[in-house]
Amino acid sequence: MRRIGPAGNGAGKPVRPAGTLPPSLAAGSMVRRLGAGEALFNQGDPAVAIYQVESGRLRLVRRTSDDHLVSLYTARRGEFFAEASLFAETYHCDAVAAAPSLVRVYPKAEIMVLLRTQPALAEAFMMRLAHQVQELRTRMELRNLHSARERLLQYLRLRTGTDARTVAIEGQLQDIGAEIGITREALYRALAALEADGSIARTRTAIVLNKSLGP
């Protein structure tokens, strides 16, 4: 795992954090470079920072008491994760790079100082957390759908881009299965069924919903 300084990417060029956080918060941050499959932190490690994906993808996975792995979330470019570490002693899951990734590290102690002294920043941060709670509830509702087809279709509706029809595919398709809690085999069967009945069309880089199926 390679660590990059506060304003560098290892090649002398600045790395601008994604999102709209103020420079005062970015100034004390570092960037870490991870290879595919490399862990940023593990369940039970001391919680020392929160993170933001600058490129690549980070998969958050929790290991249960009976040694099963449960996929919690995949953080993509511009997204924050591990915010709960601000109020916890240890991380509650593993964070593993699903692809070569750059992750900006915001030290916990520095963030807490800023949140206590800058009300506007604290409010913006709470808004981010509120949106994430809403997204978490939506993902939980998805997992309550028994049909793999309906679960996948609803996921695609929620992930469409600005045209409300196209879902860009980053990484491997089985990542979607992990996010919505179905097996790889069930995912491919559902995709094939949706494609066969005309609900979706697939390209190498995207899944496009039939116009009548958009939001």
PAFIKE-384973 format. One line per 10 residues: for each residue x, z, y of C-alpha. Coordinates in steps of 0.05 Angstrom, whole numbers, plus 5000, padded with zeros to 4 digits. Layout:
// PAFIKE-384973
X:Z:Y | ... $
This chain:
// PAFIKE-384973
5000:5000:5000 | 5031:4979:5066 | 5020:5017:5131 | 5019:4980:5197 | 5029:5012:5264 | 4975:5027:5316 | 4977:4959:5350 | 5010:4914:5299 | 4997:4873:5237 | 5067:4869:5211 $
5080:4802:5246 | 5083:4825:5319 | 5012:4806:5334 | 4959:4857:5355 | 4902:4873:5308 | 4838:4884:5348 | 4790:4930:5312 | 4723:4898:5296 | 4663:4929:5330 | 4654:4960:5398 $
4691:5026:5394 | 4728:5046:5458 | 4803:5036:5464 | 4812:5111:5466 | 4791:5114:5393 | 4829:5053:5370 | 4894:5077:5403 | 4906:5131:5352 | 4889:5088:5292 | 4932:5054:5239 $
4920:4994:5195 | 4932:4993:5120 | 4940:4932:5078 | 4914:4935:5006 | 4919:4887:4949 | 4859:4870:4905 | 4844:4929:4860 | 4886:4978:4901 | 4854:5045:4918 | 4851:5068:4990 $
4830:5138:4967 | 4802:5170:4905 | 4744:5218:4892 | 4768:5289:4906 | 4825:5269:4953 | 4828:5309:5019 | 4783:5276:5070 | 4829:5259:5128 | 4800:5197:5160 | 4743:5147:5166 $
4755:5073:5159 | 4735:5004:5184 | 4745:4939:5147 | 4783:4887:5188 | 4786:4836:5132 | 4769:4834:5058 | 4721:4881:5023 | 4723:4954:5000 | 4680:4977:4942 | 4657:5049:4941 $
4649:5076:4871 | 4632:5145:4845 | 4652:5171:4777 | 4598:5215:4745 | 4609:5277:4703 | 4602:5236:4639 | 4655:5186:4664 | 4608:5130:4684 | 4623:5089:4746 | 4567:5080:4797 $
4575:5028:4851 | 4551:5057:4917 | 4566:5004:4969 | 4612:4946:4987 | 4639:4951:5058 | 4654:4884:5091 | 4689:4860:5153 | 4671:4902:5214 | 4636:4956:5174 | 4654:5030:5175 $
4655:5073:5113 | 4670:5145:5092 | 4639:5174:5155 | 4615:5234:5114 | 4688:5255:5110 | 4681:5282:5181 | 4640:5339:5152 | 4671:5345:5083 | 4735:5373:5054 | 4744:5317:5002 $
4720:5245:4991 | 4659:5240:4945 | 4678:5172:4916 | 4734:5122:4905 | 4747:5066:4955 | 4779:5006:4921 | 4796:4938:4951 | 4753:4884:4920 | 4799:4832:4952 | 4863:4833:4993 $
4842:4875:5053 | 4863:4904:5120 | 4831:4971:5135 | 4836:5008:5201 | 4845:5083:5193 | 4815:5131:5244 | 4844:5202:5235 | 4789:5254:5226 | 4819:5305:5273 | 4825:5256:5331 $
4754:5230:5322 | 4726:5300:5322 | 4760:5315:5389 | 4733:5252:5420 | 4663:5264:5394 | 4663:5334:5424 | 4688:5311:5492 | 4654:5243:5501 | 4578:5248:5495 | 4568:5172:5501 $
4615:5161:5443 | 4581:5215:5402 | 4513:5182:5415 | 4539:5113:5395 | 4568:5142:5332 | 4503:5177:5314 | 4466:5110:5323 | 4514:5078:5274 | 4501:5134:5224 | 4426:5127:5233 $
4429:5052:5218 | 4470:5067:5156 | 4419:5117:5131 | 4365:5064:5140 | 4407:5014:5100 | 4419:5066:5046 | 4344:5079:5039 | 4332:5004:5033 | 4384:4999:4977 | 4351:5057:4941 $
4283:5022:4947 | 4315:4959:4917 | 4337:4998:4856 | 4266:5022:4846 | 4244:4951:4832 | 4242:4943:4757 | 4246:4867:4754 | 4317:4840:4762 | 4288:4777:4792 | 4249:4814:4846 $
4307:4861:4859 | 4355:4802:4870 | 4305:4763:4912 | 4292:4822:4958 | 4367:4834:4964 | 4377:4761:4984 | 4322:4766:5036 | 4357:4826:5067 | 4425:4793:5068 | 4407:4727:5101 $
4445:4703:5162 | 4419:4680:5230 | 4378:4624:5199 | 4340:4676:5157 | 4353:4633:5095 | 4427:4630:5078 | 4467:4685:5044 | 4542:4675:5048 | 4578:4692:4983 | 4641:4733:4992 $
4681:4748:4930 | 4649:4745:4861 | 4575:4740:4845 | 4578:4801:4799 | 4591:4843:4861 | 4518:4832:4878 | 4497:4859:4811 | 4538:4922:4823 | 4505:4931:4891 | 4434:4926:4865 $
4446:4962:4799 | 4437:4907:4747 | 4486:4881:4695 | 4526:4818:4704 | 4484:4785:4649 | 4418:4804:4682 | 4444:4779:4749 | 4462:4710:4722 | 4395:4705:4685 | 4358:4722:4749 $
4398:4672:4789 | 4385:4617:4738 | 4311:4633:4737 | 4306:4632:4814 | 4344:4566:4817 | 4302:4535:4761 | 4235:4551:4796 | 4261:4526:4863 | 4263:4594:4897 | 4337:4586:4915 $
4391:4533:4918 | 4464:4549:4905 | 4529:4522:4933 | 4600:4544:4922 | 4598:4590:4982 | 4524:4608:4993 | 4455:4619:4965 | 4399:4588:5005 | 4328:4613:5000 | 4269:4566:4997 $
4239:4563:5067 | 4174:4594:5043 | 4212:4654:5016 | 4246:4674:5081 | 4229:4737:5118 $
